[in-house]
Amino acid sequence: MKSARILIVDDEPGIRSSLSGVLQDEGFAVHAVESGEACLEELARLAYDLVLLDVWLPGIDGLEVLDRIEDGARAARPAVIMISGHGSIETAVRATKRGAFDFLEKPLTIDKVMVVVNNALAQRRLRLELRELKEAGRGRLEIIGDSVPIKALRQQIKLMAATNGRVLIYGESGVGKELVAHAIHAQSLRADGPFVEVNCAAIPEDAIESELFGNHPGKAGKFEKAHGGTLFLDEVGDMSLKTQAKVLRALDEQRIEPVGSAGPLQVDVRVIASTNKNLSDEISRGNFREDLFYRLNVIPFAVPPLRERTGDISALAAHFLDEFTTAYGRKAKELTPEAIEVLQAHSWPGNVRELRNLMERMVIMYPQVRIDGRHIPLHVARRAAESEQQQFATLHEVRQAAERDYILRKLDETGGNVSRTAELLGLERSNLYKKMRALGIAPRDAG
């Protein structure tokens, strides 16, 4: 990183001159100032990769300057190395706790300075690369769709993510509960902390306690790994009553006791859980603890099945096609209107996961740029045709299904505005609310 820009801050002209000469000889772009005030002015004027900052300065001292640099919290803030001729362990500890990379004592040696400078620049480069990767990851976590329920879901995430409240996500298998959990974490105050996932349905009963709480010595559990971040308990409804009791205690006390350990460990974890089950029914059957349910269900989220947001299918399918054509190095593909009609008529029992898998298959199996209805696998096309000719037990069921579909389409057209939808349907607002309740449509009035 020889082209890095370095700022030297020291009130001794000899130090400024000697450090500048050494670093310039190494190929760095160097500027030197004599005070904390001048340092802050220079950082406001120009971006630097590294600051060599004396602790003892006239006016604003080095530790206060360090605090102001760190408080700026810019993604590309410079690394800071503190320098002092009156060094002490206490000052060094204070500096590193406040965000300094390292602490150098005068008199300085060229070898020591260069080792610390190169290490500080390398760590900063890694920090920036990690942030870029996280930002790229957050782009992949985008919740696709403009339907009323998806708009409402995104708004709920925006409002609730920054809190530490526990979240319980409801939804059928394949709807994207994990994606919602990731999105909540990415928009939370813990976004820079770990996101740790455990699939409660996939871990054998005799192993889940060790998986969650650890097995010391040697193995950290998921709670410990998620310290300072988010723990996602996927399909929490499949957890045994014995494990539920221990999770409840961990949530109440914010501490865990690893298997084989001498004592408890304190943890700071936000828990997000998900389930595809009706937990009220599971509580009635004695399969789920009511007290744990109330601990987890602080902020409930409901992710709608794909069949209830068919207007999003076109955008989702295009997104997955782009994803897989990039991943497999294929030419960009597009769906014809006929293909989209077939996809929208399908019932999607596997939800978004089924659609994603289908688009991957399209990319792998078909070289054509345009994917037509005839390219859609026969089982999808057949189910789509059958869904258009559903057999209902009574005429009343046919009418209800048609009314529900029509109201949902009009709600989509108005962006969820119930008043405007009522006008389009020629109904009183109160009558539309009654009809929506009768048809199981949640009112989400956007205006």
JOVENVEN-V695846 format. One record per pair of residues at least 4 apart in sequence whose C-alpha atoms are under 8 Angstrom apart, sorted by the first residue. I is the first residue (numbers start at 1). J is the second residue. Records with the same first field share a line. If there is no record, write none. Layout:
BEGIN
I = J + J
END
This chain:
BEGIN
1 = 121 + 122
2 = 26 + 27 + 28
3 = 27 + 28 + 29
4 = 28 + 29 + 48 + 49 + 50 + 121
5 = 28 + 29 + 30 + 47 + 48 + 49 + 50
6 = 28 + 29 + 30 + 31 + 48 + 49 + 50 + 51 + 52
7 = 30 + 31 + 32 + 33 + 39 + 48 + 50 + 51 + 52
8 = 16 + 19 + 20 + 30 + 31 + 32 + 33 + 51 + 52 + 53
9 = 16 + 32 + 33 + 34 + 35 + 36 + 39 + 51 + 52 + 53 + 54
10 = 15 + 16 + 32 + 33 + 34 + 35 + 53 + 54 + 57
11 = 16 + 33 + 34 + 35 + 54 + 57 + 58
12 = 16 + 34
13 = 17 + 34
14 = 18
15 = 19
16 = 20 + 32 + 33
17 = 21
18 = 22
19 = 23
20 = 24 + 30 + 31 + 32
21 = 25
22 = 26 + 110
23 = 27 + 28 + 29 + 30
24 = 28 + 29 + 30
33 = 38 + 39
34 = 38 + 39
35 = 39 + 57 + 58 + 59 + 60
36 = 40 + 57 + 58 + 59 + 60 + 61 + 62 + 65
37 = 41 + 59 + 60
38 = 42
39 = 43
40 = 44 + 65
41 = 45
42 = 46
43 = 47 + 48
47 = 77 + 78
48 = 77 + 78
49 = 76 + 77 + 78 + 79 + 121 + 124
50 = 78 + 79 + 80 + 81 + 117 + 120 + 121
51 = 78 + 79 + 80 + 81
52 = 80 + 81 + 82 + 83
53 = 62 + 80 + 81 + 82 + 83
54 = 62 + 82 + 83 + 84
55 = 61 + 62 + 63 + 82 + 83 + 84
56 = 61 + 62 + 84
57 = 61 + 62
60 = 64 + 65
61 = 65
62 = 66 + 82
63 = 67 + 95
64 = 68
65 = 69
66 = 70 + 80 + 95 + 98 + 99 + 100
67 = 71 + 98 + 99
68 = 72
69 = 73 + 77 + 78
70 = 77 + 98 + 99
72 = 77
73 = 77
75 = 128 + 131
76 = 128
78 = 124
79 = 100 + 101 + 120 + 121 + 124
80 = 99 + 100 + 101 + 102 + 120
81 = 100 + 101 + 102 + 103 + 104 + 117 + 120
82 = 95 + 100 + 101 + 102 + 103 + 104
83 = 103 + 104 + 105 + 106
84 = 103 + 104 + 105 + 106
85 = 105 + 106 + 107
86 = 105 + 106
87 = 91 + 92 + 105 + 106
88 = 92
89 = 93
90 = 94
91 = 95
92 = 96 + 102 + 103
93 = 97
94 = 98
95 = 99 + 100 + 102 + 103
96 = 100 + 101 + 102 + 103
101 = 120
102 = 116 + 120
104 = 108 + 113
108 = 112 + 113
109 = 113
110 = 114
111 = 115
112 = 116
113 = 117
114 = 118
115 = 119
116 = 120
117 = 121
118 = 122
119 = 123
120 = 124
121 = 125
122 = 126
123 = 127
124 = 128
125 = 129
126 = 130
127 = 131
128 = 132
129 = 133
130 = 134
131 = 135
132 = 136
133 = 137
134 = 138
135 = 139
136 = 140
137 = 141
138 = 142 + 183 + 186
141 = 179 + 182 + 183
142 = 183
143 = 150 + 154 + 179 + 180
144 = 150 + 312 + 315 + 316
145 = 150 + 151 + 311 + 312 + 313 + 315 + 316
146 = 150 + 151 + 311 + 312
147 = 151 + 309 + 311 + 312 + 412 + 415
148 = 152 + 411 + 412 + 415 + 416 + 444
149 = 153 + 304 + 309 + 444
150 = 154 + 304
151 = 155
152 = 156 + 444
153 = 157 + 301 + 302 + 303
154 = 158
155 = 159
156 = 160
157 = 161 + 183 + 184 + 187
158 = 162 + 184 + 187
160 = 165 + 184 + 299
161 = 184 + 185 + 187 + 188 + 189
162 = 187 + 188 + 189
163 = 188 + 189
164 = 270
165 = 270 + 298 + 299
166 = 270 + 271 + 272 + 295 + 296 + 297 + 298 + 299
167 = 271 + 272 + 273 + 296 + 297 + 298 + 299 + 300 + 301
168 = 272 + 273 + 274 + 275 + 296 + 297 + 298 + 299 + 300 + 301
169 = 177 + 181 + 272 + 273 + 274 + 275 + 300 + 301 + 302 + 303
170 = 177 + 274 + 275 + 276 + 277 + 300 + 301 + 302 + 303
171 = 175 + 177 + 274 + 275 + 276 + 277 + 302 + 303 + 304 + 305
172 = 275 + 276 + 277 + 303 + 304 + 305 + 351
173 = 276 + 350 + 351
174 = 350 + 351 + 352 + 353 + 354
175 = 303 + 304 + 305 + 306 + 350 + 351 + 352 + 353
176 = 180 + 303 + 352 + 353
177 = 181 + 274 + 303
178 = 182 + 234 + 274
179 = 183
180 = 184
181 = 185 + 232 + 272
182 = 186 + 195
183 = 187
184 = 188
185 = 189 + 190 + 191 + 195 + 230
186 = 190 + 191
187 = 191
190 = 194 + 228 + 229 + 230
191 = 229
192 = 229
193 = 226 + 227 + 228 + 229 + 230
194 = 225 + 226 + 227 + 228 + 229 + 230
195 = 226 + 229 + 230 + 231 + 232
196 = 222 + 225 + 226 + 229 + 230 + 231 + 232
197 = 222 + 231 + 232 + 233 + 234
198 = 212 + 222 + 231 + 232 + 233 + 234
199 = 203 + 233 + 234 + 235 + 236
200 = 208 + 233 + 234 + 235 + 236 + 237 + 238 + 239
201 = 234 + 235 + 236 + 238 + 239
203 = 207 + 208
204 = 208
205 = 209 + 240
207 = 211
208 = 212 + 243
209 = 213 + 214 + 243 + 259
210 = 214 + 215 + 221 + 258 + 259
211 = 215 + 221 + 222
212 = 221 + 222 + 223
213 = 220 + 221 + 222 + 223 + 224 + 256 + 257 + 258 + 259
214 = 219 + 220 + 221 + 222 + 224 + 258 + 259
215 = 219 + 220 + 221 + 258 + 259 + 260 + 261
216 = 220 + 258 + 259 + 260 + 261
217 = 260 + 261
220 = 224 + 225
221 = 225 + 258
222 = 226 + 231
223 = 227 + 231 + 256 + 267 + 269
224 = 267
226 = 230 + 231 + 268 + 269
227 = 267 + 268 + 269
228 = 267 + 268 + 269
229 = 268 + 269 + 270
230 = 269 + 270 + 271 + 272
231 = 269 + 270 + 271 + 272
232 = 271 + 272 + 273 + 274
233 = 271 + 272 + 273 + 274
234 = 273 + 274 + 275
235 = 239 + 273 + 274 + 275 + 276
236 = 273 + 274 + 275
237 = 274 + 275 + 276 + 277 + 279 + 282 + 288
239 = 243 + 244
240 = 244 + 287 + 288
241 = 245 + 287 + 288 + 289
242 = 246
243 = 247
244 = 248 + 288 + 289 + 292
245 = 249 + 289 + 292
246 = 250
247 = 251
248 = 252 + 291 + 292 + 295
249 = 253 + 254
250 = 254 + 255 + 256
251 = 255 + 295
254 = 266 + 267 + 268 + 269
255 = 264 + 265 + 266 + 267
256 = 264 + 265 + 266 + 267
257 = 261 + 263 + 264 + 265
258 = 263 + 264 + 265
271 = 296
272 = 296
273 = 296
275 = 279
277 = 282
278 = 282
279 = 283 + 288 + 293
280 = 284
281 = 285
282 = 286 + 287 + 288
283 = 287 + 288 + 289 + 290
288 = 292 + 293
289 = 293
290 = 294
291 = 295
292 = 296
293 = 297
294 = 298
304 = 308 + 309
305 = 309 + 351 + 352
306 = 310 + 313 + 348 + 351 + 352
307 = 346 + 347 + 348 + 351
309 = 313
310 = 344
311 = 344
312 = 316
313 = 317 + 340 + 343 + 344
314 = 318 + 340 + 344
315 = 319
316 = 320
317 = 321 + 355 + 356 + 359
318 = 322 + 334 + 335
319 = 323
320 = 324 + 356 + 359 + 360
321 = 325 + 332 + 333 + 334 + 359 + 360 + 363
322 = 326 + 332 + 333
323 = 327
324 = 328 + 330 + 359 + 360 + 363
325 = 329 + 330 + 331 + 332 + 333 + 363
326 = 330
330 = 363
331 = 369
332 = 369
333 = 363 + 368 + 369 + 370 + 371
334 = 369 + 370 + 371
335 = 339 + 340 + 370 + 371 + 372
336 = 340 + 370 + 371 + 372 + 373
337 = 341 + 372
338 = 342 + 372 + 373
339 = 343 + 371 + 372 + 373 + 374 + 375 + 376
340 = 344 + 373
341 = 345 + 373
342 = 346 + 373 + 376 + 380 + 381 + 384
343 = 380 + 381 + 384
344 = 384
345 = 384 + 385 + 387 + 388
346 = 380 + 381 + 383 + 384 + 385 + 387
347 = 383 + 384 + 387
348 = 352 + 354 + 355
349 = 354
350 = 354 + 355
351 = 355
352 = 356
353 = 357
354 = 358
355 = 359
356 = 360
357 = 361
358 = 362
359 = 363
360 = 364
361 = 365
362 = 366 + 371 + 376
363 = 367
366 = 371 + 375
371 = 375 + 376
372 = 376
373 = 381
376 = 380 + 381
377 = 381
378 = 382
379 = 383
380 = 384
381 = 385
382 = 386
383 = 387
384 = 388
385 = 389
386 = 390
392 = 397 + 398
393 = 397
394 = 398
395 = 399
396 = 400
397 = 401
398 = 402
399 = 403
400 = 404 + 439
401 = 405
402 = 406
403 = 407
404 = 408 + 436 + 439 + 441
405 = 409
406 = 410
407 = 411 + 421
408 = 412 + 441
409 = 413
410 = 414 + 421 + 424
411 = 415 + 416 + 417 + 418 + 421
412 = 416
414 = 418 + 420 + 421
415 = 446
416 = 421 + 444 + 445 + 446 + 447
417 = 421 + 444 + 445 + 446 + 447
418 = 422 + 429 + 432 + 433 + 443 + 444 + 445 + 446 + 447
419 = 423 + 429 + 445 + 447
420 = 424
421 = 425
422 = 426 + 427 + 428 + 429 + 432
423 = 427 + 428 + 429
427 = 431 + 432
428 = 432
429 = 433
430 = 434
431 = 435
432 = 436
433 = 437 + 443
434 = 438
435 = 439
436 = 440 + 441 + 442 + 443
437 = 441 + 442 + 443
END
